[in-house]
Amino acid sequence: RRDQLLVQLFNMKQDYLRKENIRKKQVADLEKMIRQFNETSIQQNEIVKFQEEHMLQTRAEIQKYEKETPVPFPSFNTEGLASLLEQLEKLGSIQDIAVLYRNKTEPIRRIGKYGSVKGELKYPNGLALDGHNIYIANTGNKRIQIFSTEGKFIHEFGKGQLNFPHGIALNNEWVFISDSRLNAVIKFSKTITN
């Protein structure tokens, strides 16, 4: 009987030591996971800090550029935009024509008509002026069309290169087109586009 008790005590001790070793290993594993989490957290915080600093630096560079770079043409203000849209609706489909305005609500010229051939427009979205010509982002026809200030068709470009031209801006050398389906801003030389 005494031998049986000794065997049981020995087995209990071995079981306890085995469980204690398992517990120690689990504690060590947890401590390792916590260290790894802390290291990862520190790295992620450094990445976020770098990105924030980079974003602030980029924002400062953009603001500096905007202050130093003159805007060659006026842009629409939100006050006149509502009246402009109201007048466009009175004239016909906003999606099929481009209308030039002298003031907020007084139309001076209607350019183009609905269609797909040269000089016709389908869902025009963006418009830019360079003093001599009117550049229209012709979204539905996937191209840019250039008209004279009198409304005469001059040239088109971007067909086969653009998918959903939406916005347009230009300077003396370049025409910039934002294309929302390509998720890109595409730059064309003005010498090629004219």
Secondary structure, DSSP 8 states (H G I E B T S, - for coil): -HHHHHHHHHHHHHHHHHHHHHHHHHHHHHHHHHHHHHHHHHHHHHHHHHHHHHHHHHHHHHHHHHHHS--SS----HHHHHHHHHHHHHHS-TTT-EEEESSSS-EEEEE--BSSSTT-BSSEEEEEE-SSEEEEEEGGGTEEEEEETTS-EEEEE-TTT-SSEEEEEE-SSEEEEEETTTTEEEEEEHHHH-
